[in-house]
Amino acid sequence: MSNEGRIYRVAGPVVTAVGISPRMYDVVYVGKERLMGEVIKIVGDKSIIQVYEDTSGVKPGEPVTNTSRPLVVELGPGLLHSVYDGIQRPLVALREKMGDFILRGVTAPGLDRKKKWEFNPVVKSGDVVTSGQVLGTVMEGTMLHKILVPVDLSGKVEEIKTGSFTVEETIAVIDGKKITMMQKWPVRVPRPVKEKHQPDVPLITGMRILDTMFPLAKGGASAIPGGFGTGKTVTQQQLAKWSDAEIVVYIGCGERGNEMTEVLTEFPALEDPKTGNPLMNRTVLIANTSNMPVAAREASVYTGMTIAEYFRDMGYNVALMADSTSRWAEAMREISSRLEEMPGEEGYPAYLAGRLSEFYERACRAKTLCDGEGSISVIGAVSPPGGDISEPVSQNTLRIVRVFWALDTKLRERRHFPAINWLTSYTLYDKQLRNWYIENVGEGFPVLREWAMQTLQKESELQEIVQLVGSDALPDSQKITLEVSKMIREIFLQQNAYDPVDTYCPIPRQFMMLKLIKKFSDLAQKALSAGATVEKIVGIPARQRFIRSKYEETIDNELVAIDADFDDQFKNIGA
């Protein structure tokens, strides 16, 4: 196998080389500056390479070196709190080397080679271990980082050490093979698990519209498409901060530089409500802005997913945010056009759906090789041009994911946040999660959810009549329906991410709030039958108290008091 060749042709980020005999997806170094690239096509004696860096000035005849290994990520202590580019180069380390602008051909290892970590073994010499089993632990900030036996290795522990080591130093010897705290794994190969579980446990987010109306299961995949300013980033930050996932992997894939800067400055400033420490202590950020080379953008989602799988294998629940998969698809489209492939719809490659499936299907809740249980829940933001979700990326994503949170520009204009449209959003996990909600929240929770959705649907139908003939033409019972749906929208669905109380709503509180709205509806219809006027019903003081209560620090006590107030005040407004 020849490892040295030369450049035959250059077309933007796509370089054709001759004289090497690589395998598909081998990493190669291109040109005198040794720019990193990956073999994506082999035609006869020609190897087509996508280069992860700017190819300006590269010319035919320059050398090409084949490494004979695929693109891999380094996995081990030091991943958390890191900011990487699409091919796991640590941006902080690169900045120290050359300032704010990254020069071509410069690289740095993904994990710090000098830092020592305190390793505590959980097995001893003479023990027989299997692939994926826990060898020992390292404290990485507040997180317990488990050092696992490499996936392809089983055997007898001949030696195991205790103490401080770098990621390259030997901590154990298994069947004559030296083991370090660092593993390397090819990004395009999913890490194995023992078995995959049914997605029947919800990812609790603290956002009422998501937890109650459109829940995402742990190990599931969701899409959150929306136009500019509809709140994709704030929603993802809320999910990162409040969801009951222990690890967050945030992939900024081809976003504008100012948006990525916002994430990079805001995430370290966010406080982890579970520990009081910075949220970055359990977060890995992958920053790949729109002015970076497109090939690295294509690699960034695989890099992020592999890191997420590594933490899943330790038994953690991981939330992976991909913002946005549209930019990733655009990178595929550009590479495809350079390869002169037959274009599909809107110029995207014919394999667009396959690549999207490949990515989202790596989300799962599973029994790990170390007999723990871990999950990866994927929240993929989609940025359709002009907010039009009929375009190929949105449509192919919707065929794959089972949760659709539709951000709405009209709701944003009305200052209704989160701007998720309850009429066009959906979840396909509701049946699988039904038993969990009955057992852990309350017997009547699924029925209450159905009632709320039906009420909102009725409001939509009544609004069409109101626009034609005015609300005065409606019968009183339908006027009450409009008032109840208004309560669902304004008290329950609207949520202030910046209010210290309203930013997070536990599931039992969500259940209580919805029960109170249903109680108001039932008592209102009863009072109406007894001769009370709509004005009297709507004007009861307890209703106004309910509207204000979600911002009160004593909200749970307030809800109990409002429950009693409803009973008392409705007794006094009868006929």
C-alpha positions as CSV (number, residue, x, y, z in Angstrom):
1,M,0.0,0.0,0.0
2,S,1.5,3.3,-1.1
3,N,1.4,6.1,1.5
4,E,3.0,8.9,-0.6
5,G,1.4,10.5,-3.6
6,R,0.9,13.9,-5.3
7,I,-2.0,16.3,-6.0
8,Y,-3.6,15.8,-9.5
9,R,-6.4,18.3,-9.3
10,V,-7.9,21.0,-6.9
11,A,-11.5,22.1,-6.9
12,G,-12.1,24.2,-3.8
13,P,-12.2,21.9,-0.7
14,V,-12.1,18.8,-3.0
15,V,-8.6,17.6,-4.0
16,T,-7.8,14.7,-6.3
17,A,-4.6,12.7,-5.6
18,V,-2.7,10.0,-7.4
19,G,0.0,7.7,-6.2
20,I,-1.6,6.6,-2.9
21,S,-3.7,3.5,-2.3
22,P,-6.0,4.5,0.6
23,R,-9.2,3.0,2.0
24,M,-12.5,4.9,2.1
25,Y,-12.5,7.6,4.8
26,D,-8.7,7.4,5.5
27,V,-7.2,10.6,6.8
28,V,-4.6,12.1,4.5
29,Y,-2.3,15.2,4.7
30,V,-2.4,17.4,1.6
31,G,0.2,19.8,0.2
32,K,3.3,21.3,1.7
33,E,1.4,22.7,4.6
34,R,0.0,19.2,5.4
35,L,-3.6,20.2,5.4
36,M,-5.8,17.5,7.0
37,G,-8.4,15.8,4.7
38,E,-10.4,12.6,4.3
39,V,-10.8,10.2,1.4
40,I,-14.4,10.3,0.2
41,K,-14.2,8.6,-3.2
42,I,-11.9,6.3,-5.0
43,V,-12.0,6.1,-8.8
44,G,-9.3,3.8,-10.3
45,D,-5.9,5.1,-9.3
46,K,-7.4,8.5,-8.3
47,S,-8.4,9.3,-4.6
48,I,-10.9,12.1,-4.1
49,I,-10.2,13.9,-0.8
50,Q,-12.3,16.5,1.1
51,V,-9.9,18.9,2.9
52,Y,-10.9,20.2,6.3
53,E,-9.0,23.5,5.8
54,D,-8.8,26.3,3.3
55,T,-7.1,25.1,0.1
56,S,-6.1,28.5,-1.3
57,G,-2.7,28.4,-2.9
58,V,-2.5,24.6,-3.0
59,K,-1.5,23.4,-6.5
60,P,-1.1,20.2,-8.5
61,G,2.2,18.3,-7.9
62,E,2.4,19.0,-4.2
63,P,2.8,15.9,-1.9
64,V,-0.1,13.9,-0.4
65,T,0.5,11.6,2.6
66,N,-1.9,8.8,3.6
67,T,-2.1,8.0,7.3
68,S,-3.9,4.7,6.7
69,R,-6.3,5.4,9.5
70,P,-9.8,6.9,9.6
71,L,-10.8,10.2,11.3
72,V,-10.8,9.5,15.0
73,V,-11.6,11.4,18.2
74,E,-9.7,11.2,21.4
75,L,-11.9,10.1,24.3
76,G,-10.9,10.5,27.9
77,P,-10.6,12.9,30.9
78,G,-10.5,16.5,29.8
79,L,-13.4,16.4,27.3
80,L,-15.8,18.3,29.6
81,H,-15.5,22.1,29.6
82,S,-13.7,22.0,26.2
83,V,-14.4,24.0,23.1
84,Y,-13.4,22.1,19.9
85,D,-13.7,22.8,16.1
86,G,-15.3,20.2,13.8
87,I,-12.3,17.8,13.8
88,Q,-11.6,18.1,17.6
89,R,-8.9,20.6,17.6
90,P,-9.1,22.5,20.9
91,L,-9.8,26.1,20.0
92,V,-8.5,27.5,23.3
93,A,-5.1,25.7,22.8
94,L,-4.9,26.9,19.2
95,R,-5.7,30.5,20.3
96,E,-2.7,30.4,22.7
97,K,-0.5,29.2,19.8
98,M,-1.5,31.8,17.2
99,G,-4.0,34.3,18.5
100,D,-7.6,34.8,17.3
101,F,-7.1,33.6,13.7
102,I,-6.2,29.9,13.1
103,L,-3.4,29.3,10.6
104,R,-3.6,26.5,8.1
105,G,-1.9,23.2,8.9
106,V,-1.7,23.9,12.6
107,T,-3.0,21.2,14.9
108,A,-3.2,20.3,18.6
109,P,-4.3,17.1,20.3
110,G,-7.9,16.9,21.5
111,L,-6.9,16.0,25.1
112,D,-4.3,17.8,27.2
113,R,-1.1,15.6,27.3
114,K,0.4,17.3,30.3
115,K,-2.5,17.4,32.8
116,K,-2.5,14.7,35.4
117,W,-5.7,13.0,36.6
118,E,-6.2,11.1,39.9
119,F,-7.1,7.5,38.9
120,N,-8.9,5.2,41.3
121,P,-9.2,1.6,40.1
122,V,-12.3,-0.5,40.8
123,V,-10.7,-3.8,39.7
124,K,-7.6,-5.5,41.0
125,S,-4.8,-7.6,39.5
126,G,-6.0,-11.1,38.6
127,D,-9.6,-10.0,37.8
128,V,-11.0,-11.0,34.4
129,V,-12.6,-8.0,32.6
130,T,-14.7,-7.7,29.5
131,S,-14.9,-5.0,26.8
132,G,-16.6,-1.8,28.1
133,Q,-16.3,-2.7,31.7
134,V,-15.3,0.0,34.2
135,L,-11.6,-0.2,35.2
136,G,-11.5,2.8,37.5
137,T,-12.7,6.4,37.9
138,V,-11.4,9.9,37.7
139,M,-13.1,13.0,39.1
140,E,-13.5,15.6,36.3
141,G,-14.9,18.6,38.1
142,T,-18.1,17.4,39.8
143,M,-18.6,14.5,37.2
144,L,-17.3,11.0,37.8
145,H,-15.5,10.0,34.6
146,K,-15.4,6.2,34.2
147,I,-12.4,4.7,32.5
148,L,-13.6,1.8,30.4
149,V,-11.9,-1.3,29.0
150,P,-11.4,-0.7,25.2
151,V,-14.3,-2.1,23.2
152,D,-12.2,-4.7,21.3
153,L,-10.4,-6.0,24.5
154,S,-11.2,-8.7,27.1
155,G,-9.0,-10.7,29.4
156,K,-7.1,-10.9,32.7
157,V,-5.8,-7.8,34.5
158,E,-2.1,-8.3,34.9
159,E,-1.3,-5.0,36.5
160,I,-3.4,-2.0,37.6
161,K,-2.1,1.3,39.1
162,T,-3.4,4.0,41.5
163,G,-2.3,7.6,41.4
164,S,-1.9,10.6,39.1
165,F,-1.4,10.0,35.4
166,T,-1.6,11.8,32.1
167,V,-3.9,10.4,29.5
168,E,-1.0,8.8,27.7
169,E,0.6,7.0,30.7
170,T,-0.1,3.3,31.3
171,I,-2.7,2.7,34.1
172,A,-3.2,-1.0,33.5
173,V,-2.0,-4.1,31.6
174,I,-4.6,-6.5,30.2
175,D,-3.4,-9.7,28.5
176,G,-0.1,-8.0,27.7
177,K,-1.7,-4.9,26.3
178,K,-1.0,-1.5,27.9
179,I,-4.1,0.5,28.7
180,T,-4.1,4.3,29.1
181,M,-7.0,6.7,30.1
182,M,-7.3,7.8,26.5
183,Q,-9.2,5.9,23.8
184,K,-9.5,6.7,20.1
185,W,-12.6,5.9,18.1
186,P,-13.5,6.4,14.4
187,V,-16.2,9.1,14.2
188,R,-18.3,7.4,11.5
189,V,-18.6,4.1,13.4
190,P,-21.3,3.9,16.1
191,R,-20.0,2.6,19.5
192,P,-21.6,-0.7,20.4
193,V,-24.1,-1.4,23.2
194,K,-25.5,-4.6,24.7
195,E,-29.1,-3.9,23.8
196,K,-31.4,-1.0,23.0
197,H,-34.4,-0.2,25.2
198,Q,-37.8,1.1,24.2
199,P,-38.0,4.9,24.5
200,D,-40.5,4.8,27.4
201,V,-38.9,7.3,29.8
202,P,-39.4,11.1,29.1
203,L,-36.5,13.6,29.0
204,I,-37.8,16.1,31.6
205,T,-37.1,19.6,30.5
206,G,-39.1,21.9,32.9
207,M,-40.7,23.5,29.9
208,R,-44.5,23.0,30.1
209,I,-45.3,22.9,26.4
210,L,-42.6,20.2,25.9
211,D,-43.1,18.0,29.0
212,T,-46.9,18.0,28.9
213,M,-47.9,18.5,25.3
214,F,-45.0,17.2,23.1
215,P,-42.6,15.2,25.3
216,L,-39.3,13.7,24.0
217,A,-38.3,10.3,25.2
218,K,-34.8,9.7,26.5
219,G,-32.9,8.2,23.6
220,G,-35.3,9.9,21.1
221,A,-34.7,12.4,18.4
222,S,-36.6,15.7,17.9
223,A,-36.5,18.5,15.3
224,I,-36.9,22.1,16.1
225,P,-37.2,24.1,12.8
226,G,-37.9,27.8,12.8
227,G,-37.0,31.1,11.1
228,F,-34.7,33.8,12.4
229,G,-35.5,35.1,15.9
230,T,-38.1,32.4,16.8
231,G,-36.1,31.2,19.7
232,K,-34.2,28.1,18.6
233,T,-31.0,29.0,20.6
234,V,-32.9,30.1,23.8
235,T,-34.9,26.8,23.7
236,Q,-31.8,24.8,23.3
237,Q,-30.1,26.7,26.1
238,Q,-33.1,26.0,28.3
239,L,-32.9,22.3,27.4
240,A,-29.2,22.3,28.2
241,K,-29.7,24.0,31.5
242,W,-32.8,22.3,32.9
243,S,-33.2,18.9,31.2
244,D,-32.5,15.9,33.4
245,A,-29.5,14.9,31.2
246,E,-26.2,14.8,33.0
247,I,-24.0,15.7,30.0
248,V,-24.6,18.3,27.2
249,V,-22.9,18.1,23.8
250,Y,-23.6,21.3,21.8
251,I,-22.6,21.3,18.1
252,G,-22.7,24.7,16.5
253,C,-22.6,23.5,12.9
254,G,-22.2,26.2,10.4
255,E,-23.9,28.9,12.4
256,R,-23.1,32.6,11.9
257,G,-20.0,33.8,13.9
258,N,-22.0,36.2,16.1
259,E,-24.5,33.5,17.1
260,M,-21.7,31.1,18.0
261,T,-20.0,33.8,19.9
262,E,-23.2,34.3,21.9
263,V,-23.3,30.6,22.7
264,L,-19.6,30.6,23.7
265,T,-20.0,33.6,26.0
266,E,-23.4,32.6,27.5
267,F,-22.9,28.9,28.2
268,P,-19.9,29.5,30.5
269,A,-22.0,32.2,32.3
270,L,-25.0,29.9,32.8
271,E,-25.3,28.3,36.2
272,D,-26.0,24.6,36.5
273,P,-29.1,24.6,38.8
274,K,-28.2,21.0,40.0
275,T,-24.8,21.9,41.4
276,G,-24.5,25.7,41.4
277,N,-21.4,25.4,39.3
278,P,-21.0,26.8,35.7
279,L,-23.0,24.7,33.2
280,M,-19.8,24.4,31.1
281,N,-18.4,21.9,33.7
282,R,-20.7,19.2,32.2
283,T,-20.7,20.5,28.6
284,V,-18.7,19.9,25.5
285,L,-18.9,22.6,22.8
286,I,-18.1,22.0,19.2
287,A,-17.9,25.4,17.3
288,N,-17.9,25.4,13.6
289,T,-18.9,28.7,12.2
290,S,-20.2,29.4,8.6
291,N,-16.9,30.9,7.5
292,M,-14.9,27.8,8.4
293,P,-14.2,25.2,5.7
294,V,-17.3,23.3,4.7
295,A,-15.7,19.8,5.0
296,A,-15.0,20.3,8.7
297,R,-18.7,21.3,9.1
298,E,-19.6,17.9,7.7
299,A,-17.3,16.1,10.1
300,S,-18.5,18.1,13.2
301,V,-21.8,16.3,13.7
302,Y,-20.0,12.9,13.7
303,T,-17.4,14.2,16.2
304,G,-20.1,15.4,18.5
305,M,-22.1,12.2,18.3
306,T,-19.0,10.0,19.1
307,I,-18.2,12.1,22.2
308,A,-21.9,11.7,23.2
309,E,-21.7,7.9,22.8
310,Y,-18.6,7.8,25.0
311,F,-20.5,9.4,27.9
312,R,-23.5,7.2,27.2
313,D,-21.3,4.2,27.6
314,M,-20.4,5.3,31.1
315,G,-24.1,5.2,32.0
316,Y,-24.9,8.9,31.6
317,N,-28.0,10.5,29.9
318,V,-26.7,12.9,27.2
319,A,-28.5,15.7,25.5
320,L,-27.0,16.4,22.1
321,M,-27.9,19.8,20.4
322,A,-27.1,20.1,16.7
323,D,-27.5,23.7,15.6
324,S,-28.1,23.4,12.7
325,T,-28.5,20.4,10.5
326,S,-29.4,22.6,7.6
327,R,-25.9,24.1,7.5
328,W,-24.5,20.5,7.6
329,A,-26.7,19.6,4.7
330,E,-25.5,22.7,2.8
331,A,-21.9,21.5,3.3
332,M,-22.9,18.1,1.9
333,R,-24.5,19.9,-1.1
334,E,-21.3,21.9,-1.8
335,I,-19.0,18.9,-1.6
336,S,-21.4,16.9,-3.8
337,S,-21.4,19.6,-6.5
338,R,-17.6,19.7,-6.4
339,L,-17.6,15.9,-6.9
340,E,-19.9,16.5,-9.9
341,E,-22.5,14.0,-8.5
342,M,-26.0,13.9,-9.9
343,P,-28.0,16.5,-7.8
344,G,-31.3,15.6,-6.1
345,E,-34.0,18.0,-5.0
346,E,-32.9,21.6,-4.7
347,G,-29.3,20.5,-5.5
348,Y,-28.9,18.4,-2.3
349,P,-27.2,15.0,-2.9
350,A,-29.3,11.9,-3.4
351,Y,-27.9,10.5,-0.2
352,L,-29.1,13.4,2.0
353,A,-31.9,11.3,3.7
354,G,-29.4,8.5,4.3
355,R,-26.9,10.7,6.0
356,L,-29.6,12.4,8.2
357,S,-30.9,8.9,9.2
358,E,-27.3,7.7,9.9
359,F,-26.9,10.6,12.4
360,Y,-30.3,10.6,14.1
361,E,-30.4,6.7,14.4
362,R,-27.4,6.9,16.7
363,A,-29.7,8.4,19.3
364,C,-30.9,5.6,21.7
365,R,-31.4,4.6,25.3
366,A,-29.5,1.4,25.9
367,K,-27.9,-1.1,28.2
368,T,-24.2,-0.4,28.0
369,L,-21.3,-2.8,27.8
370,C,-20.6,-2.1,31.5
371,D,-24.2,-3.1,32.3
372,G,-25.3,0.4,33.1
373,E,-28.0,2.4,31.3
374,G,-27.3,5.4,29.3
375,S,-29.0,7.5,26.6
376,I,-28.4,10.0,23.9
377,S,-31.3,12.4,23.1
378,V,-30.8,14.4,20.0
379,I,-32.4,17.9,19.5
380,G,-31.7,18.9,15.9
381,A,-32.3,22.5,15.0
382,V,-33.3,23.1,11.4
383,S,-33.0,26.5,9.7
384,P,-35.2,26.3,6.6
385,P,-34.7,29.3,4.2
386,G,-37.5,31.7,4.8
387,G,-39.0,29.4,7.4
388,D,-40.4,27.2,4.7
389,I,-40.4,23.6,6.1
390,S,-41.4,22.1,2.8
391,E,-37.7,22.2,1.7
392,P,-35.8,18.8,1.6
393,V,-33.8,19.0,4.8
394,S,-36.9,19.7,7.0
395,Q,-39.0,17.1,5.2
396,N,-36.3,14.4,5.4
397,T,-35.7,15.2,9.0
398,L,-39.4,14.9,9.8
399,R,-39.5,11.4,8.3
400,I,-36.8,10.3,10.7
401,V,-37.5,12.1,14.0
402,R,-40.6,11.4,16.2
403,V,-40.9,14.8,17.8
404,F,-41.6,18.0,15.9
405,W,-41.4,21.3,17.8
406,A,-42.6,23.9,15.3
407,L,-41.4,27.4,16.0
408,D,-43.8,30.0,14.7
409,T,-42.9,33.5,13.5
410,K,-46.5,34.8,14.3
411,L,-46.2,33.7,17.9
412,R,-42.9,35.5,18.1
413,E,-44.5,38.6,16.8
414,R,-47.2,38.3,19.5
415,R,-44.4,37.9,22.1
416,H,-45.6,34.4,23.0
417,F,-42.5,32.4,24.1
418,P,-41.6,29.6,23.7
419,A,-42.9,30.3,20.2
420,I,-43.8,26.6,19.6
421,N,-47.0,26.2,17.7
422,W,-49.3,23.8,19.5
423,L,-51.4,23.1,16.4
424,T,-48.6,22.0,14.1
425,S,-46.2,20.4,16.6
426,Y,-46.5,16.7,17.4
427,T,-44.9,13.8,19.3
428,L,-45.1,10.1,18.4
429,Y,-43.8,9.1,21.9
430,D,-47.1,9.9,23.7
431,K,-48.4,6.3,23.8
432,Q,-45.0,4.8,24.9
433,L,-44.7,7.4,27.7
434,R,-48.3,7.1,28.8
435,N,-47.6,4.5,31.5
436,W,-44.7,6.5,32.9
437,Y,-46.9,9.6,33.3
438,I,-49.6,7.6,35.0
439,E,-47.2,5.9,37.4
440,N,-45.0,8.9,38.2
441,V,-47.3,12.0,37.8
442,G,-50.9,11.0,38.2
443,E,-53.6,8.7,36.8
444,G,-55.4,11.5,35.1
445,F,-52.4,13.2,33.4
446,P,-52.8,11.7,29.9
447,V,-56.6,12.4,29.9
448,L,-55.9,16.0,31.0
449,R,-53.4,16.5,28.2
450,E,-55.9,15.3,25.7
451,W,-58.5,17.7,27.0
452,A,-56.1,20.6,26.8
453,M,-55.2,19.8,23.2
454,Q,-58.9,19.4,22.2
455,T,-59.7,22.8,23.8
456,L,-56.9,24.5,21.9
457,Q,-58.2,22.9,18.7
458,K,-61.7,24.1,19.4
459,E,-60.4,27.6,20.0
460,S,-58.7,27.5,16.5
461,E,-62.1,26.6,14.9
462,L,-64.0,29.2,16.9
463,Q,-61.5,32.0,16.0
464,E,-62.4,31.5,12.3
465,I,-66.1,32.3,13.2
466,V,-65.1,35.2,15.5
467,Q,-63.1,36.8,12.6
468,L,-66.2,36.5,10.4
469,V,-69.1,37.6,12.8
470,G,-67.4,38.8,16.0
471,S,-67.2,37.1,19.4
472,D,-70.6,38.6,20.5
473,A,-72.4,36.2,18.1
474,L,-71.0,33.1,19.9
475,P,-73.2,31.3,22.5
476,D,-72.0,31.7,26.2
477,S,-70.6,28.2,26.4
478,Q,-68.3,28.8,23.5
479,K,-67.2,32.2,25.0
480,I,-66.2,30.2,28.1
481,T,-64.2,27.8,25.8
482,L,-62.3,30.8,24.4
483,E,-61.5,32.0,27.9
484,V,-60.4,28.6,29.0
485,S,-58.1,28.2,26.0
486,K,-56.7,31.7,26.6
487,M,-55.8,30.5,30.2
488,I,-54.1,27.4,28.7
489,R,-52.1,29.6,26.3
490,E,-51.2,32.5,28.7
491,I,-50.9,30.6,32.0
492,F,-49.7,27.2,30.9
493,L,-48.0,27.4,27.5
494,Q,-46.3,30.8,27.9
495,Q,-43.1,30.5,30.0
496,N,-40.5,33.1,30.8
497,A,-37.0,31.7,30.4
498,Y,-35.6,34.7,32.2
499,D,-37.8,34.6,35.3
500,P,-36.2,32.8,38.3
501,V,-39.4,31.0,39.2
502,D,-41.1,30.4,35.8
503,T,-37.9,29.3,34.0
504,Y,-38.3,25.8,35.3
505,C,-41.6,24.0,36.1
506,P,-41.5,20.6,37.7
507,I,-43.9,17.9,36.4
508,P,-46.1,17.8,39.5
509,R,-46.6,21.6,39.3
510,Q,-47.5,21.3,35.6
511,F,-50.1,18.7,36.5
512,M,-51.5,20.9,39.2
513,M,-51.7,24.0,36.9
514,L,-53.5,22.0,34.2
515,K,-55.9,20.5,36.8
516,L,-56.8,24.0,38.0
517,I,-57.5,25.2,34.4
518,K,-59.8,22.1,33.9
519,K,-61.5,22.8,37.2
520,F,-62.2,26.4,36.2
521,S,-63.6,25.1,32.9
522,D,-65.9,22.6,34.7
523,L,-67.1,25.1,37.3
524,A,-67.6,27.8,34.7
525,Q,-69.9,25.6,32.6
526,K,-71.8,24.6,35.7
527,A,-72.2,28.2,36.8
528,L,-73.3,29.1,33.3
529,S,-76.0,26.4,33.5
530,A,-77.1,27.9,36.8
531,G,-77.6,31.3,35.3
532,A,-74.3,33.1,35.9
533,T,-73.1,35.6,33.3
534,V,-69.9,35.1,31.4
535,E,-68.6,38.5,32.7
536,K,-69.1,37.3,36.3
537,I,-67.4,34.0,35.7
538,V,-64.4,35.5,33.9
539,G,-64.0,38.3,36.5
540,I,-63.6,36.1,39.6
541,P,-60.6,37.2,41.7
542,A,-59.1,33.7,41.9
543,R,-58.6,33.7,38.1
544,Q,-56.5,36.9,38.3
545,R,-54.6,35.4,41.2
546,F,-53.9,32.3,39.1
547,I,-52.5,34.4,36.2
548,R,-50.0,36.1,38.6
549,S,-49.1,33.0,40.6
550,K,-46.6,31.4,38.2
551,Y,-44.1,34.2,39.0
552,E,-44.5,33.8,42.8
553,E,-41.8,32.1,44.8
554,T,-44.5,30.4,46.9
555,I,-46.2,29.1,43.7
556,D,-47.0,25.6,45.0
557,N,-48.8,27.0,48.1
558,E,-50.5,29.6,45.9
559,L,-51.9,26.8,43.6
560,V,-53.4,25.0,46.6
561,A,-55.0,28.3,47.8
562,I,-56.4,29.0,44.3
563,D,-57.9,25.6,44.3
564,A,-59.9,26.4,47.4
565,D,-60.7,29.9,46.1
566,F,-62.3,28.4,43.0
567,D,-64.7,26.4,45.1
568,D,-65.6,29.3,47.3
569,Q,-66.0,32.0,44.6
570,F,-68.0,29.9,42.2
571,K,-70.5,29.2,45.0
572,N,-71.1,32.9,45.2
573,I,-71.8,33.6,41.5
574,G,-74.6,31.1,40.9
575,A,-78.0,32.2,39.8
